[in-house]
């Protein structure tokens, strides 16, 4: 009888320890996703801060391109007011499309392309876009690891008990997939 109680106690202890370890690993993976999202947010803010300077520099050369400047302002405002990862990702995609149109205009103004301020801003924006790309990849990798863990058995049971659900990937919007068309 005593041996049976020891075996039952050992089994319960193993189950509790296993449950705790699984829960803790899910929390760690979820925190990793949140940390990666914070880093994406950081570089999106950097892009957000650079855009007004770039727009003002281009405006001096291409003042008749009013709709593009308005599109950038609208997309920038959407990014600022977006809440949650999915809304911010969608707003970021819209802003990328608007920036693409702005940069396509810049190609048609050789004096603008030679302007030192423009060159400096383009360098900064290019570096920021590269950072965004890297951070998106890291975020999506963290989401992949977390989602795989949440879907696996027996973690799936534990995840559903404690409310851990799949997270969404950071994807670009459909509009950002196509190259901008600019005509004069």
GUPA-905783 format. One record per residue (C-alpha): x, y, z. Coordinates in steps of 0.02 Angstrom, whole numbers, always signed. Each point is the difference from the previous one (the first is absolute). Example, Ala and Ser with C-alpha at 12.3 -4.5 7.8 and 13.67 -1.06 7.14 Angstrom:
<recs>
{{+615, -225, +390}}
{{+69, +172, -33}}
</recs>
This chain:
<recs>
{{+0, +0, +0}}
{{+140, +120, +45}}
{{+91, -37, -164}}
{{-160, +35, -97}}
{{-18, +171, +84}}
{{+181, +42, -39}}
{{-26, -48, -183}}
{{-160, +103, -11}}
{{+85, +149, +84}}
{{+148, -15, -120}}
{{-118, -5, -151}}
{{-95, +153, +63}}
{{+164, +91, +32}}
{{+60, -40, -177}}
{{-164, +62, -74}}
{{+4, +162, +101}}
{{+183, +34, -43}}
{{-34, -39, -184}}
{{-152, +114, +1}}
{{+100, +140, +80}}
{{+144, -18, -122}}
{{-118, +2, -149}}
{{-91, +153, +66}}
{{+164, +90, +32}}
{{+65, -39, -174}}
{{-161, +69, -77}}
{{+18, +159, +104}}
{{+181, +18, -56}}
{{-46, -22, -183}}
{{-142, +123, +16}}
{{+115, +128, +82}}
{{+124, -26, -142}}
{{-136, +44, -125}}
{{-47, +156, +98}}
{{+182, +53, +10}}
{{+22, -23, -187}}
{{-158, +99, -32}}
{{+68, +141, +109}}
{{+156, +3, -107}}
{{-105, +9, -160}}
{{-97, +142, +80}}
{{+165, +87, +37}}
{{+60, -4, -180}}
{{-174, +45, -66}}
{{+7, +154, +111}}
{{+171, +42, -73}}
{{-74, -11, -175}}
{{-150, +103, +57}}
{{+117, +136, +63}}
{{+105, +5, -160}}
{{-145, +15, -120}}
{{-48, +183, +29}}
{{+178, +56, -38}}
{{+4, -104, -159}}
{{-170, +64, -55}}
{{+48, +182, +29}}
{{+160, -22, -100}}
{{-93, -79, -147}}
{{-141, +128, +10}}
{{+119, +138, -49}}
{{+37, -89, -164}}
{{-167, -83, -37}}
{{-130, +117, +69}}
{{-131, -56, -128}}
{{-3, -177, +71}}
{{-125, +48, +135}}
{{-96, -166, +3}}
{{+157, -98, +42}}
{{+42, +114, +145}}
{{-178, -15, +63}}
{{+10, -189, -17}}
{{+157, -5, +104}}
{{-77, +112, +132}}
{{-155, -110, +8}}
{{+101, -160, +10}}
{{+112, +76, +134}}
{{-152, +52, +102}}
{{-73, -176, -14}}
{{+164, -72, +64}}
{{-1, +118, +148}}
{{-180, -40, +47}}
{{+11, -188, -32}}
{{-19, -112, +151}}
{{+60, -178, +8}}
{{+124, -95, -105}}
{{-119, -38, -144}}
{{-59, +180, -21}}
{{+179, +67, +12}}
{{+59, -128, -129}}
{{-139, +50, -120}}
{{+33, +186, +25}}
{{+186, -30, -25}}
{{-37, -85, -166}}
{{-103, +149, -57}}
{{+140, +117, +48}}
{{+126, -106, -96}}
{{-108, +15, -156}}
{{-13, +188, +19}}
{{+188, +15, +27}}
{{+29, -104, -156}}
{{-101, +125, -102}}
{{+98, +144, +77}}
{{+165, -82, -43}}
{{-59, -34, -176}}
{{-32, +187, -20}}
{{+173, +39, +65}}
{{+73, -104, -142}}
{{-71, +126, -123}}
{{+87, +149, +79}}
{{+189, -9, -28}}
{{+34, +159, +100}}
{{-97, -72, +146}}
{{+100, -162, -8}}
{{+160, +104, +9}}
{{-61, +103, +149}}
{{+105, -36, +155}}
{{-149, +4, +119}}
{{-96, -119, -109}}
{{+148, -118, -12}}
{{+24, +2, +188}}
{{-185, -33, +32}}
{{-2, -139, -128}}
{{+149, -81, +84}}
{{-86, +10, +169}}
{{-164, -65, -70}}
{{+87, -142, -90}}
{{+86, -53, +159}}
{{-164, +9, +95}}
{{-89, -105, -131}}
{{+137, -131, +15}}
{{-21, +0, +189}}
{{-188, -21, -19}}
{{+28, -148, -115}}
{{+120, -83, +122}}
{{-114, +30, +149}}
{{-150, -67, -96}}
{{+97, -159, -34}}
{{+46, -17, +183}}
{{-178, +33, +54}}
{{-70, -127, -122}}
{{+128, -128, +59}}
{{-54, +28, +181}}
{{-182, -19, -53}}
{{+42, -159, -96}}
{{+86, -79, +151}}
{{-143, +49, +115}}
{{-138, -58, -119}}
{{+88, -166, -28}}
{{+12, -27, +188}}
{{-183, +49, +28}}
{{-57, -123, -135}}
{{+100, -150, +62}}
{{-74, -135, +109}}
{{-8, +1, +153}}
{{+45, +184, +8}}
{{-158, +38, -100}}
{{-105, -58, +148}}
{{+99, +102, +126}}
{{-2, +153, -115}}
{{-189, -7, -18}}
{{-22, -18, +189}}
{{+104, +155, +34}}
{{-63, +102, -148}}
{{+155, -3, -112}}
{{-59, +21, -180}}
{{+90, +10, -166}}
{{+77, +167, -47}}
{{-5, +79, -173}}
{{+150, +28, -111}}
{{+54, +173, -56}}
{{-42, +1, -184}}
{{+4, +139, -127}}
{{-162, +64, -72}}
{{-55, -46, -175}}
{{+28, +179, -59}}
{{+182, -5, +52}}
{{+31, -153, -109}}
{{-20, +96, -163}}
{{+121, +129, -65}}
{{-67, +178, +0}}
{{-47, +76, -168}}
{{+40, +182, -25}}
{{-43, +95, -158}}
{{+19, +183, -45}}
</recs>
